Amino acid sequence: MFQELITDKRICLVAKARPPLKKLELMGFMGRYPEIHGALKLLLQACQSTLEELTFGAWSLELEDTGIVEVLRRCPEITQLNINGLQVSNVFGRYSDDHSVLLNLKTLKVRGTEIDDNEMAMIGTRCRNLRYLDIGDCKKVTDKGVMEVVRNCQRLRDIILDDCDKVSSCTLPLILLLSRPSLRNIDPPCIDDLNKRLINLFLSFNCRVGDSSMSDDFNCLLH
């Protein structure tokens, strides 16, 4: 949904039709969130049993932690959540009274948000079935927070850590792999800190280090 096409009346009309939406992207509503908030609540109620993928964008000055929590409570079937860049910090910690509401969540993208180690611990507790986690550029997360998620999310396969300044580049990726052999891709804080021996060790576990765009650099390191 893009700003130039959306009004509260149009959203209400869509909600009344009760469409079986599986994917919803809410983008570019800067300055207009208050006026369409009620209509969006109706829409989310209408598709709460079918919605699986949800993306928020460019709402960082308007959508608060409580707003995202409300959305997740209304749509428990969500398997993919993207809140990259939103200035939120305590989304999952607000689930102190409900440990089951996020069991369906498999992909979580929180790149560039304000989450810290406490929030990472909550992600590990609430999102046990997580497969993919992107916390790149989360400046408050440390090794401790990353380990909380890895320890509790037994099905985790991909973890993105690039530009996490407080996460160790050299030792943590190896610890992650040894702690969770199911991991198949680790994007470390800084690929330059990994030597050929470490990269070969990861490959022996069938685990790729870094994203696909870095593959040429890895080949140079290995040969």
N, C-alpha and C positions, 0 to 999 in steps of 0.2 A: 504494500500500500504506500503510495507516494502522496505528498502533501497537496499537490495541485488538484488532485482528483477526489480528495476526501473531505466530506463534511460530516457533522454528527448525524444529520438526517439520512445520508446515504449509508452510513455504517449501520444505523438502526434498521434500515430496509434490508440490508444483507443479513443482519442478525435474525430478523423475523422469518427469513426464508430458511433458516437453520441449515446452512450448507455443511456438508461433511468435510470440512477443511482438514487437511493433514499438515499443511505447511503455511506459516504466516510470517511475513517480514514487515515489521513496522519501522519505517525509515523516514527521516526528514520532517518530523513534526515539531521542530524547534519553535517555541512560542505559542503552540496551539494545543499542547497536551491538556490544559485545564478544560478547554471547551469541548473536547471530544472524549474526555475520560469516562463519562457515564455510558456513552455509546460503545466504547471499546469493552467495557465490562459486560454489556449485553452480548456483544459478539463472542467474547471468550466463553460466556455461559452457554451460548448456543452451540459451540463446537468443542466443548470441554471433553466429550467422550471420544472425539476423533483426532484432535490436534496432537501431532507428534513432533513437529519441528517449529521452533519459535526463535526469531531473531529480532533484537532491539537495536536501533541505531540512531545516533545523533539526538538522543534524549538526555544527555548527561546532566543538563542543568535542571531537568524537570522530573525525571523518574527516579524516585528514591528507593532505598532498600525495601521498604514496606510495600511499594507498588509491585516489585518483582515477586515478592513473597506471595502477595495476593493472587497474582497471575498463576503461579505454580500450584497454589492450593486449588484454584478453580480448574486447572487442567492437569490432572495427575498422570495422564497418559503420555506426556511429553517425554520423548527419548533424546532430543537434541535441543540444547539451549545455547544461544550465542548472545552474550552481553559484552562483547569486546569493546573496550574504550569507555564504558559507562563508569562514572565516578561513584561507584557503590562499594561498600566494604563489609557489610554484615547481612548478606542475603540468607545464607544457609544456617547461620547461627540462630536465626529466628524460629527454627523448627524444633525448639526444645520440647514441645508438647506432642510432636508427631514424628516418629522415627521411620514411618513407612512411606510417606508421601512422595519421596523421590527415588523409589526403588527402580522405576522404569528408565531413569536417566542414564543414557549410555555415552553421549557426547556432550562435553561441556567446554565452552570457549569463553574464557574470562580475561583474555589478553589486555594488558594495560589498565586493569582495574586496581582498586585500592585494597584488595584482599590481603590478609596477613596470615601468620601461622595459625592463629586461633580459627580463622575461617577455613583454612586448609584442613584442620582437624575435623571440623564440622562436615566438610565435603567427604572426607574419609568415612565418617559415621553415617551420613545420610545417603550417600550415593554409592552404595556397595557394588552395584553392577556396572560401574563406569568402565568404558573401554578406551575412551580418548579424552585427554585433558590437555588444554592449551592454556598455560599460565605465563606465556612469554611477556616480558616487559612488566612483570609485577614486582615492583621494587621493594615491597615489604616482606616478601616470602623468603625464608631461609631454608637451609638443609632440613631443619627439624620439621617444618611444615610439609615439605615434599615427602619426607619419609612417612609422615602420618597418613598421607593418601595412599602411598605405595603399600604400606603395611595392611591397610584395611580393604583396598579395592583389589580383590584377588583376580579379577578378570581384565585388569588394565593392560592394554597392548601398546598404546602410544602416549608419550608424555613430552610436551613441548616446553622447554625451559630457556629458550634464547633470550638474552638481555635481562635475565634475572640476576641483578648485581650481587645479591647476598647469598646466592647459591653457588657452591663449589664447582668449578669446571673440571678439575682433575679427578677427584676421588668419588664424588657423589654418583656420576653415571655408572661406575663399576658397582658401587654399593646397591644401586637400584636394580641392576641386572641380577646380582646375586640374591637379592631379597625377593624379587619377582621375576622368575624365569619366563613368565608368559609375555613379558615385554618384547615387542618386535621393532619398535622405533623409539629412540631417545634423541631429542634435539637438545644438545647441551647448551649451557650458558655461553660458552665460547669454544668453537671447534678447534681453534688454533692451539688450545691447551692440551689437546689429546695427541699422543704420539702414535707411531705405527703399531707398536706392540699392543696398546690398549684397543685400537680399532680392530686389529686382528682377533683379539679376545672377544670383542662384541660379535664379530662375524661368526666365530665358532659357536656362539649361542643362537645363531640365526637372528641376530638383532642388528638392525641398521642404525648407525649414529648420524643424526642430522637429517635434513629434508632432502627431497629429490633434487632440488636445485643445486645442492652442494656435491652431487655425486662425482663430478669431474675432479673436484679438489680431493676427494677421498681416494680416487684412483691414483692421483699423483703421490699421495702419501703412502700408498700400499706398494707401489712399484719402484 
